[in-house]
Protein backbone atom coordinates (compact mmCIF):
# COMPACT_ATOMS: atom_id res chain seq x y z
CA UNK A 1 0.00 0.00 0.00
CA UNK A 2 1.36 3.41 -1.02
CA UNK A 3 0.82 6.25 1.46
CA UNK A 4 1.12 9.77 0.10
CA UNK A 5 2.02 12.80 2.18
CA UNK A 6 0.24 15.93 1.06
CA UNK A 7 2.41 18.62 -0.45
CA UNK A 8 0.72 21.91 0.55
CA UNK A 9 2.09 23.60 -2.56
CA UNK A 10 0.49 21.15 -5.00
CA UNK A 11 -3.03 20.22 -6.03
CA UNK A 12 -3.61 16.47 -5.78
CA UNK A 13 -5.49 15.24 -8.85
CA UNK A 14 -6.75 11.76 -9.71
CA UNK A 15 -7.78 10.58 -13.18
CA UNK A 16 -10.55 8.01 -13.43
CA UNK A 17 -10.32 6.13 -16.70
CA UNK A 18 -7.01 5.09 -18.25
CA UNK A 19 -8.04 5.30 -21.89
CA UNK A 20 -6.54 7.11 -24.85
CA UNK A 21 -7.57 10.62 -23.74
CA UNK A 22 -5.84 10.11 -20.39
CA UNK A 23 -2.70 8.65 -21.90
CA UNK A 24 -2.49 11.01 -24.85
CA UNK A 25 -3.74 14.30 -23.40
CA UNK A 26 -4.36 14.63 -19.67
CA UNK A 27 -1.17 13.04 -18.39
CA UNK A 28 1.23 14.72 -20.87
CA UNK A 29 -0.41 18.09 -20.14
CA UNK A 30 -0.20 17.56 -16.38
CA UNK A 31 3.57 17.21 -16.64
CA UNK A 32 3.76 20.90 -17.61
CA UNK A 33 1.84 22.20 -14.56
CA UNK A 34 4.24 22.70 -11.68
CA UNK A 35 1.62 23.04 -8.91
CA UNK A 36 -0.27 19.89 -9.98
CA UNK A 37 0.41 16.36 -8.77
CA UNK A 38 -1.28 13.33 -10.34
CA UNK A 39 -1.62 10.95 -7.41
CA UNK A 40 -3.94 8.19 -8.69
CA UNK A 41 -4.90 6.44 -11.92
CA UNK A 42 -8.17 4.51 -11.72
CA UNK A 43 -9.49 1.97 -14.21
CA UNK A 44 -11.64 -1.15 -13.99
CA UNK A 45 -8.84 -2.86 -15.90
CA UNK A 46 -6.29 -3.06 -13.08
CA UNK A 47 -3.46 -4.07 -15.42
CA UNK A 48 -4.18 -1.11 -17.67
CA UNK A 49 -4.24 1.27 -14.68
CA UNK A 50 -0.88 -0.09 -13.47
CA UNK A 51 0.71 0.24 -16.90
CA UNK A 52 -0.37 3.85 -17.42
CA UNK A 53 0.63 4.77 -13.86
CA UNK A 54 4.04 3.22 -14.39
CA UNK A 55 4.56 4.95 -17.74
CA UNK A 56 3.82 8.38 -16.24
CA UNK A 57 5.29 7.77 -12.78
CA UNK A 58 1.95 8.10 -10.98
CA UNK A 59 2.34 6.56 -7.49
CA UNK A 60 -1.01 4.77 -7.11
CA UNK A 61 -3.07 2.65 -9.54
CA UNK A 62 -6.39 1.18 -8.48
CA UNK A 63 -9.62 -0.22 -9.89
CA UNK A 64 -11.84 1.32 -7.19
CA UNK A 65 -12.43 5.08 -7.29
CA UNK A 66 -13.90 5.00 -3.78
CA UNK A 67 -10.31 4.79 -2.52
CA UNK A 68 -9.83 8.42 -3.58
CA UNK A 69 -12.23 10.02 -1.09
CA UNK A 70 -10.34 12.19 1.36
CA UNK A 71 -7.08 11.75 -0.55
CA UNK A 72 -7.39 14.09 -3.56
CA UNK A 73 -8.30 17.72 -4.23
CA UNK A 74 -10.00 17.06 -7.55
CA UNK A 75 -10.78 14.37 -10.14
CA UNK A 76 -10.89 14.04 -13.89
CA UNK A 77 -13.59 11.64 -15.04
CA UNK A 78 -12.58 10.10 -18.36
CA UNK A 79 -14.78 7.01 -18.32
CA UNK A 80 -17.55 6.05 -20.80
CA UNK A 81 -20.44 8.58 -20.73
CA UNK A 82 -22.99 6.26 -19.10
CA UNK A 83 -20.92 6.32 -15.89
CA UNK A 84 -20.32 10.08 -15.72
CA UNK A 85 -23.39 11.02 -13.69
CA UNK A 86 -22.98 8.41 -10.97
CA UNK A 87 -19.27 9.03 -10.41
CA UNK A 88 -19.51 12.82 -10.65
CA UNK A 89 -22.33 13.06 -8.12
CA UNK A 90 -20.47 10.87 -5.63
CA UNK A 91 -17.41 13.10 -5.75
CA UNK A 92 -19.33 16.36 -5.57
CA UNK A 93 -21.25 15.03 -2.57
CA UNK A 94 -17.83 14.32 -1.04
CA UNK A 95 -16.82 17.99 -1.66
CA UNK A 96 -14.36 17.09 -4.43
CA UNK A 97 -14.45 19.20 -7.65
CA UNK A 98 -14.98 17.37 -10.94
CA UNK A 99 -13.68 17.88 -14.47
CA UNK A 100 -15.77 15.56 -16.65
CA UNK A 101 -15.04 14.47 -20.20
CA UNK A 102 -17.66 15.19 -22.85
CA UNK A 103 -20.45 14.35 -23.34
CA UNK A 104 -21.38 15.32 -19.80
CA UNK A 105 -23.87 12.44 -19.59
CA UNK A 106 -25.88 9.96 -21.64
CA UNK A 107 -29.24 11.61 -21.00
CA UNK A 108 -30.62 15.08 -20.32
CA UNK A 109 -31.97 13.84 -16.97
CA UNK A 110 -28.52 12.69 -15.84
CA UNK A 111 -26.94 15.96 -16.95
CA UNK A 112 -29.54 17.90 -14.97
CA UNK A 113 -28.86 15.81 -11.88
CA UNK A 114 -25.13 16.51 -12.16
CA UNK A 115 -25.67 20.27 -12.46
CA UNK A 116 -28.15 20.23 -9.56
CA UNK A 117 -25.68 18.33 -7.38
CA UNK A 118 -22.97 20.88 -8.14
CA UNK A 119 -25.29 23.73 -7.16
CA UNK A 120 -26.58 22.08 -3.99
CA UNK A 121 -23.09 21.17 -2.77
CA UNK A 122 -21.45 24.37 -4.07
CA UNK A 123 -18.76 22.16 -5.64
CA UNK A 124 -17.41 22.94 -9.07
CA UNK A 125 -18.42 20.77 -12.03
CA UNK A 126 -16.72 21.45 -15.36
CA UNK A 127 -16.80 19.77 -18.77
CA UNK A 128 -13.69 19.58 -20.92
CA UNK A 129 -14.61 22.09 -23.63
CA UNK A 130 -11.01 22.92 -24.46
CA UNK A 131 -11.55 24.22 -27.99
CA UNK A 132 -12.80 27.54 -26.61
CA UNK A 133 -9.26 28.15 -25.39
CA UNK A 134 -7.59 28.12 -28.81
CA UNK A 135 -6.29 31.43 -30.15
CA UNK A 136 -8.39 31.18 -33.31
CA UNK A 137 -11.64 30.54 -31.41
CA UNK A 138 -11.05 33.46 -29.07
CA UNK A 139 -10.16 35.76 -31.97
CA UNK A 140 -13.24 34.62 -33.90
CA UNK A 141 -15.46 35.45 -30.93
CA UNK A 142 -13.82 38.86 -30.50
CA UNK A 143 -14.34 39.73 -34.18
CA UNK A 144 -18.00 38.66 -33.99
CA UNK A 145 -18.54 40.74 -30.82
CA UNK A 146 -16.82 43.71 -32.47
CA UNK A 147 -19.33 43.40 -35.34
CA UNK A 148 -16.72 43.06 -38.06
CA UNK A 149 -19.35 41.12 -40.02
CA UNK A 150 -22.24 43.45 -39.16
CA UNK A 151 -25.40 41.42 -38.60
CA UNK A 152 -24.75 37.69 -38.79
CA UNK A 153 -26.88 35.95 -41.43
CA UNK A 154 -25.94 32.27 -41.29
CA UNK A 155 -23.17 29.77 -40.54
CA UNK A 156 -21.70 26.52 -41.80
CA UNK A 157 -19.58 24.14 -39.70
CA UNK A 158 -18.06 20.76 -40.48
CA UNK A 159 -15.76 18.23 -38.88
CA UNK A 160 -14.88 15.07 -40.75
CA UNK A 161 -12.02 12.65 -41.38
CA UNK A 162 -11.42 8.92 -41.44
CA UNK A 163 -11.79 7.74 -37.85
CA UNK A 164 -8.33 7.23 -36.35
CA UNK A 165 -8.70 7.77 -32.59
CA UNK A 166 -6.45 5.26 -30.71
CA UNK A 167 -9.26 3.51 -28.84
CA UNK A 168 -8.49 1.53 -25.68
CA UNK A 169 -12.05 0.19 -25.49
CA UNK A 170 -14.97 -0.14 -27.90
CA UNK A 171 -17.53 1.91 -25.98
CA UNK A 172 -17.99 4.41 -28.82
CA UNK A 173 -19.28 1.67 -31.11
CA UNK A 174 -20.53 -1.03 -28.72
CA UNK A 175 -22.28 0.85 -25.92
CA UNK A 176 -25.96 1.55 -26.77
CA UNK A 177 -25.85 4.64 -24.53
CA UNK A 178 -23.18 6.22 -26.72
CA UNK A 179 -24.75 7.67 -29.85
CA UNK A 180 -21.87 7.75 -32.30
CA UNK A 181 -20.38 10.80 -33.95
CA UNK A 182 -22.99 13.33 -32.74
CA UNK A 183 -22.37 12.33 -29.13
CA UNK A 184 -18.60 12.13 -29.58
CA UNK A 185 -17.70 15.16 -31.72
CA UNK A 186 -20.95 17.11 -31.44
CA UNK A 187 -20.37 18.53 -27.93
CA UNK A 188 -17.22 20.34 -29.08
CA UNK A 189 -18.80 21.85 -32.18
CA UNK A 190 -22.15 22.74 -30.62
CA UNK A 191 -20.39 24.29 -27.61
CA UNK A 192 -18.33 26.53 -29.90
CA UNK A 193 -21.44 27.73 -31.72
CA UNK A 194 -23.41 28.47 -28.53
CA UNK A 195 -20.37 30.29 -27.13
CA UNK A 196 -19.65 32.28 -30.29
CA UNK A 197 -23.26 33.44 -30.61
CA UNK A 198 -23.72 34.06 -26.86
CA UNK A 199 -26.76 31.78 -26.77
CA UNK A 200 -27.91 29.10 -24.33
CA UNK A 201 -30.41 27.36 -26.59
CA UNK A 202 -31.13 26.59 -30.23
CA UNK A 203 -33.83 24.94 -32.30
CA UNK A 204 -32.95 21.74 -34.15
CA UNK A 205 -34.66 22.04 -37.54
CA UNK A 206 -33.25 18.84 -39.05
CA UNK A 207 -31.10 15.87 -38.07
CA UNK A 208 -30.06 13.25 -40.61
CA UNK A 209 -27.70 10.35 -39.97
CA UNK A 210 -26.74 6.87 -41.15
CA UNK A 211 -27.12 4.95 -37.90
CA UNK A 212 -29.90 2.60 -39.12
CA UNK A 213 -30.68 1.84 -35.48
CA UNK A 214 -27.03 1.55 -34.48
CA UNK A 215 -24.16 4.06 -34.25
CA UNK A 216 -23.95 6.83 -36.83
CA UNK A 217 -20.67 7.65 -38.60
CA UNK A 218 -22.11 10.52 -40.66
CA UNK A 219 -24.65 13.16 -39.67
CA UNK A 220 -26.07 16.53 -40.67
CA UNK A 221 -27.74 18.82 -38.12
CA UNK A 222 -29.54 22.07 -38.98
CA UNK A 223 -29.74 24.63 -36.14
CA UNK A 224 -31.51 27.93 -35.62
CA UNK A 225 -30.43 30.47 -32.99
CA UNK A 226 -32.83 33.22 -31.92
CA UNK A 227 -31.51 36.65 -32.85
CA UNK A 228 -34.27 39.23 -32.64
CA UNK A 229 -36.22 39.58 -35.87
CA UNK A 230 -33.68 37.60 -37.89
CA UNK A 231 -32.61 34.16 -36.57
CA UNK A 232 -29.11 32.80 -37.24
CA UNK A 233 -29.52 29.55 -39.17
CA UNK A 234 -26.97 27.06 -40.36
CA UNK A 235 -25.87 23.47 -40.47
CA UNK A 236 -23.22 21.25 -38.93
CA UNK A 237 -21.91 18.24 -40.84
CA UNK A 238 -20.02 15.37 -39.21
CA UNK A 239 -18.18 12.42 -40.74
CA UNK A 240 -15.99 9.55 -39.60
CA UNK A 241 -15.60 8.25 -43.15
CA UNK A 242 -14.40 11.20 -45.26
CA UNK A 243 -12.50 14.47 -45.06
CA UNK A 244 -14.62 17.63 -44.70
CA UNK A 245 -13.53 21.28 -44.65
CA UNK A 246 -13.08 21.13 -40.83
CA UNK A 247 -13.87 24.76 -40.15
CA UNK A 248 -16.48 27.12 -38.77
CA UNK A 249 -17.69 29.69 -41.29
CA UNK A 250 -19.71 32.65 -40.02
CA UNK A 251 -21.43 34.81 -42.66
CA UNK A 252 -22.61 38.37 -42.18
CA UNK A 253 -23.56 41.55 -44.03
CA UNK A 254 -19.91 42.51 -44.56
CA UNK A 255 -18.32 39.18 -45.40
CA UNK A 256 -17.34 35.83 -43.92
CA UNK A 257 -15.05 34.66 -41.10
CA UNK A 258 -13.51 31.20 -41.12
CA UNK A 259 -11.52 29.37 -38.44
CA UNK A 260 -10.42 25.79 -37.90
CA UNK A 261 -12.99 23.65 -36.10
CA UNK A 262 -10.15 21.99 -34.18
CA UNK A 263 -8.54 25.23 -32.99
CA UNK A 264 -5.47 26.98 -34.29
CA UNK A 265 -3.76 30.34 -34.64
CA UNK A 266 -5.54 32.12 -37.49
CA UNK A 267 -8.92 33.45 -38.57
CA UNK A 268 -9.53 34.21 -42.24
CA UNK A 269 -11.71 37.18 -43.22
CA UNK A 270 -13.30 37.40 -46.67
CA UNK A 271 -15.05 40.64 -47.58
CA UNK A 272 -18.07 40.80 -49.84
MIKOLDREN-77280 format. One record per residue (C-alpha): x, y, z; chain. Coordinates in steps of 0.02 Angstrom, whole numbers, plus 50000, padded with zeros to 5 digits. Example, Ala and Ser with C-alpha at 12.3 -4.5 7.8 and 13.67 -1.06 7.14 Angstrom:
       X       Y       Z   chain
   50615   49775   50390       A
   50684   49947   50357       A
//
This chain:
       X       Y       Z   chain
   50000   50000   50000       A
   50068   50170   49949       A
   50041   50312   50073       A
   50056   50489   50005       A
   50101   50640   50109       A
   50012   50796   50053       A
   50121   50931   49977       A
   50036   51095   50028       A
   50104   51180   49872       A
   50025   51057   49750       A
   49848   51011   49699       A
   49819   50823   49711       A
   49725   50762   49557       A
   49663   50588   49514       A
   49611   50529   49341       A
   49472   50400   49329       A
   49484   50306   49165       A
   49649   50255   49087       A
   49598   50265   48906       A
   49673   50356   48757       A
   49621   50531   48813       A
   49708   50506   48981       A
   49865   50433   48905       A
   49875   50551   48757       A
   49813   50715   48830       A
   49782   50732   49017       A
   49941   50652   49081       A
   50061   50736   48957       A
   49979   50904   48993       A
   49990   50878   49181       A
   50178   50861   49168       A
   50188   51045   49120       A
   50092   51110   49272       A
   50212   51135   49416       A
   50081   51152   49554       A
   49986   50994   49501       A
   50021   50818   49562       A
   49936   50667   49483       A
   49919   50548   49629       A
   49803   50410   49566       A
   49755   50322   49404       A
   49591   50225   49414       A
   49526   50098   49289       A
   49418   49943   49301       A
   49558   49857   49205       A
   49686   49847   49346       A
   49827   49796   49229       A
   49791   49945   49116       A
   49788   50063   49266       A
   49956   49996   49327       A
   50036   50012   49155       A
   49982   50192   49129       A
   50032   50238   49307       A
   50202   50161   49280       A
   50228   50247   49113       A
   50191   50419   49188       A
   50264   50389   49361       A
   50098   50405   49451       A
   50117   50328   49625       A
   49949   50239   49644       A
   49847   50133   49523       A
   49681   50059   49576       A
   49519   49989   49506       A
   49408   50066   49640       A
   49379   50254   49636       A
   49305   50250   49811       A
   49484   50239   49874       A
   49508   50421   49821       A
   49388   50501   49945       A
   49483   50609   50068       A
   49646   50587   49972       A
   49630   50705   49822       A
   49585   50886   49788       A
   49500   50853   49622       A
   49461   50719   49493       A
   49455   50702   49306       A
   49321   50582   49248       A
   49371   50505   49082       A
   49261   50351   49084       A
   49123   50302   48960       A
   48978   50429   48964       A
   48851   50313   49045       A
   48954   50316   49206       A
   48984   50504   49214       A
   48830   50551   49316       A
   48851   50420   49451       A
   49036   50451   49479       A
   49024   50641   49468       A
   48883   50653   49594       A
   48976   50544   49719       A
   49130   50655   49713       A
   49033   50818   49722       A
   48937   50751   49872       A
   49108   50716   49948       A
   49159   50899   49917       A
   49282   50854   49779       A
   49277   50960   49618       A
   49251   50869   49453       A
   49316   50894   49276       A
   49212   50778   49167       A
   49248   50723   48990       A
   49117   50759   48858       A
   48978   50718   48833       A
   48931   50766   49010       A
   48806   50622   49021       A
   48706   50498   48918       A
   48538   50581   48950       A
   48469   50754   48984       A
   48402   50692   49151       A
   48574   50634   49208       A
   48653   50798   49153       A
   48523   50895   49252       A
   48557   50790   49406       A
   48743   50826   49392       A
   48716   51013   49377       A
   48592   51011   49522       A
   48716   50917   49631       A
   48851   51044   49593       A
   48736   51187   49642       A
   48671   51104   49800       A
   48845   51058   49862       A
   48928   51218   49797       A
   49062   51108   49718       A
   49130   51147   49547       A
   49079   51039   49398       A
   49164   51072   49232       A
   49160   50989   49061       A
   49315   50979   48954       A
   49269   51104   48818       A
   49450   51146   48777       A
   49422   51211   48601       A
   49360   51377   48670       A
   49537   51408   48731       A
   49621   51406   48559       A
   49686   51571   48492       A
   49581   51559   48334       A
   49418   51527   48429       A
   49447   51673   48546       A
   49492   51788   48401       A
   49338   51731   48305       A
   49227   51773   48454       A
   49309   51943   48475       A
   49283   51987   48291       A
   49100   51933   48301       A
   49073   52037   48459       A
   49159   52185   48377       A
   49034   52170   48233       A
   49164   52153   48097       A
   49032   52056   47999       A
   48888   52173   48042       A
   48730   52071   48070       A
   48763   51884   48060       A
   48656   51798   47929       A
   48703   51613   47936       A
   48841   51489   47973       A
   48915   51326   47910       A
   49021   51207   48015       A
   49097   51038   47976       A
   49212   50911   48056       A
   49256   50754   47963       A
   49399   50632   47931       A
   49429   50446   47928       A
   49410   50387   48108       A
   49583   50361   48183       A
   49565   50388   48370       A
   49678   50263   48464       A
   49537   50175   48558       A
   49576   50077   48716       A
   49398   50010   48725       A
   49252   49993   48605       A
   49124   50096   48701       A
   49101   50220   48559       A
   49036   50083   48445       A
   48973   49948   48564       A
   48886   50043   48704       A
   48702   50077   48662       A
   48708   50232   48774       A
   48841   50311   48664       A
   48762   50384   48507       A
   48907   50387   48385       A
   48981   50540   48303       A
   48851   50667   48363       A
   48882   50617   48544       A
   49070   50606   48521       A
   49115   50758   48414       A
   48953   50855   48428       A
   48981   50927   48604       A
   49139   51017   48546       A
   49060   51093   48391       A
   48892   51137   48469       A
   48980   51214   48620       A
   49083   51326   48505       A
   48928   51387   48414       A
   48829   51424   48574       A
   48981   51515   48644       A
   49017   51614   48486       A
   48837   51672   48469       A
   48814   51703   48657       A
   48662   51589   48661       A
   48605   51455   48784       A
   48480   51368   48671       A
   48444   51330   48489       A
   48308   51247   48385       A
   48353   51087   48293       A
   48267   51102   48123       A
   48337   50942   48047       A
   48445   50793   48096       A
   48497   50663   47970       A
   48615   50517   48001       A
   48663   50344   47942       A
   48644   50247   48105       A
   48505   50130   48044       A
   48466   50092   48226       A
   48649   50078   48276       A
   48792   50203   48287       A
   48803   50342   48158       A
   48966   50382   48070       A
   48895   50526   47967       A
   48767   50658   48016       A
   48696   50826   47967       A
   48613   50941   48094       A
   48523   51103   48051       A
   48513   51231   48193       A
   48424   51396   48219       A
   48479   51524   48351       A
   48359   51661   48404       A
   48425   51833   48358       A
   48287   51962   48368       A
   48189   51979   48206       A
   48316   51880   48106       A
   48369   51708   48172       A
   48544   51640   48138       A
   48524   51478   48042       A
   48651   51353   47982       A
   48706   51173   47976       A
   48839   51062   48053       A
   48905   50912   47958       A
   48999   50768   48040       A
   49091   50621   47963       A
   49201   50478   48020       A
   49220   50413   47843       A
   49280   50560   47737       A
   49375   50724   47747       A
   49269   50881   47765       A
   49324   51064   47767       A
   49346   51056   47958       A
   49307   51238   47993       A
   49176   51356   48061       A
   49116   51485   47936       A
   49015   51633   47999       A
   48928   51741   47867       A
   48870   51919   47891       A
   48822   52077   47799       A
   49004   52126   47772       A
   49084   51959   47730       A
   49133   51792   47804       A
   49248   51733   47945       A
   49325   51560   47944       A
   49424   51469   48078       A
   49479   51290   48105       A
   49351   51182   48195       A
   49493   51099   48291       A
   49573   51261   48351       A
   49727   51349   48286       A
   49812   51517   48268       A
   49723   51606   48126       A
   49554   51673   48071       A
   49524   51710   47888       A
   49415   51859   47839       A
   49335   51870   47667       A
   49248   52032   47621       A
   49097   52040   47508       A
//
